[in-house]
Amino acid sequence: MSQSHHHRHHWAEHWRAAAADRRARSAARRWRRTGDEPRRAQSDLRARVVLNRIFIPLFLLGTAVFALLAANALPAPAADRAFYIALAVLCAVFTVIGLVDVFVIRRRMAEQRRWRR
């Protein structure tokens, strides 16, 4: 192994160790008992999972229905096309927010298992 390769390997190893240390310290701060827990209350992850399972499909369906209404592919009462487009975009945004929340929940649940909470 050349000296420059060894040097790069050392820095990469150092960077990974420092990143792991930062994550561990961040998690430790999250679970530390300080007496101000009500101010930093954590959300109920299981409730968020249930809500995501209900609302992600509903918002996805809403996106599809409003997009079809905007395209005049479904019979609908006369309404401004921009209104249906806005509703389709709003439903799509809520779908994406729900999907991102699913990944956040998974990460936090894994963190809880690591810290046995």
C-alpha positions as CSV (number, residue, x, y, z in Angstrom):
1,M,0.0,0.0,0.0
2,S,1.4,3.3,-1.0
3,Q,1.9,6.0,1.6
4,S,-0.6,8.4,-0.1
5,H,-3.2,5.6,-0.2
6,H,-2.6,4.8,3.5
7,H,-2.9,8.5,4.3
8,R,-6.2,8.8,2.4
9,H,-7.5,5.6,4.1
10,H,-6.5,7.1,7.5
11,W,-8.5,10.3,6.8
12,A,-11.5,8.3,5.6
13,E,-11.5,6.2,8.7
14,H,-11.1,9.2,10.8
15,W,-14.0,11.0,9.1
16,R,-16.3,7.9,9.5
17,A,-15.4,7.6,13.2
18,A,-16.1,11.3,13.7
19,A,-19.4,11.1,11.9
20,A,-20.4,8.1,14.0
21,D,-19.4,9.9,17.2
22,R,-21.5,13.0,16.2
23,R,-24.5,10.7,15.6
24,A,-24.0,9.0,19.0
25,R,-23.7,12.3,20.8
26,S,-26.8,13.6,19.0
27,A,-28.8,10.5,20.0
28,A,-27.5,10.8,23.6
29,R,-28.7,14.4,23.8
30,R,-32.1,13.3,22.5
31,W,-32.6,10.7,25.2
32,R,-30.9,12.6,28.1
33,R,-33.2,13.3,31.1
34,T,-33.0,17.0,31.9
35,G,-36.3,17.7,33.5
36,D,-37.6,19.8,30.6
37,E,-39.1,16.8,28.7
38,P,-42.5,18.4,28.2
39,R,-40.9,21.2,26.2
40,R,-39.0,18.7,24.1
41,A,-41.7,16.0,23.9
42,Q,-41.3,13.4,21.2
43,S,-44.2,12.4,19.0
44,D,-45.9,9.0,19.3
45,L,-44.2,7.2,16.4
46,R,-46.8,4.4,16.3
47,A,-49.6,6.9,16.0
48,R,-47.7,8.6,13.1
49,V,-47.3,5.2,11.4
50,V,-51.1,4.6,11.6
51,L,-51.9,8.1,10.3
52,N,-49.4,7.7,7.4
53,R,-51.0,4.3,6.5
54,I,-54.4,6.0,6.4
55,F,-53.6,9.3,4.8
56,I,-50.8,8.5,2.2
57,P,-53.2,6.3,0.1
58,L,-56.0,8.9,0.5
59,F,-53.8,11.8,-0.6
60,L,-52.4,9.6,-3.5
61,L,-56.0,8.9,-4.6
62,G,-56.8,12.6,-4.3
63,T,-53.9,13.5,-6.4
64,A,-55.1,11.0,-9.1
65,V,-58.7,12.1,-9.0
66,F,-58.0,15.8,-9.0
67,A,-55.5,15.4,-11.9
68,L,-58.1,13.5,-13.9
69,L,-60.7,16.2,-13.1
70,A,-58.2,18.9,-14.2
71,A,-57.7,17.0,-17.5
72,N,-61.5,16.7,-18.0
73,A,-61.1,12.9,-18.0
74,L,-63.9,12.5,-15.4
75,P,-67.4,14.0,-15.5
76,A,-67.4,16.8,-12.9
77,P,-69.3,19.9,-12.0
78,A,-68.1,23.0,-13.8
79,A,-65.2,24.4,-12.0
80,D,-62.1,26.3,-12.8
81,R,-59.4,23.9,-14.2
82,A,-56.8,25.7,-12.1
83,F,-58.8,24.8,-8.9
84,Y,-58.5,21.1,-9.7
85,I,-54.8,21.5,-10.5
86,A,-54.2,23.2,-7.2
87,L,-56.0,20.5,-5.3
88,A,-54.0,17.8,-7.2
89,V,-50.7,19.6,-6.4
90,L,-51.7,20.0,-2.7
91,C,-52.6,16.3,-2.4
92,A,-49.3,15.4,-4.1
93,V,-47.3,17.6,-1.6
94,F,-49.1,15.9,1.3
95,T,-48.3,12.5,-0.1
96,V,-44.6,13.4,-0.4
97,I,-44.6,14.8,3.1
98,G,-46.1,11.6,4.4
99,L,-43.6,9.4,2.6
100,V,-40.7,11.5,4.0
101,D,-42.2,11.1,7.4
102,V,-42.2,7.3,7.0
103,F,-38.4,7.4,6.5
104,V,-38.0,9.7,9.5
105,I,-40.1,7.3,11.6
106,R,-38.1,4.3,10.5
107,R,-34.9,6.0,11.5
108,R,-36.2,7.1,14.9
109,M,-37.6,3.7,15.6
110,A,-34.3,2.1,14.8
111,E,-32.6,4.7,17.1
112,Q,-35.1,3.8,19.9
113,R,-34.2,0.1,19.5
114,R,-30.5,0.9,19.7
115,W,-31.1,2.9,22.9
116,R,-33.6,0.4,24.2
117,R,-36.4,3.1,24.6
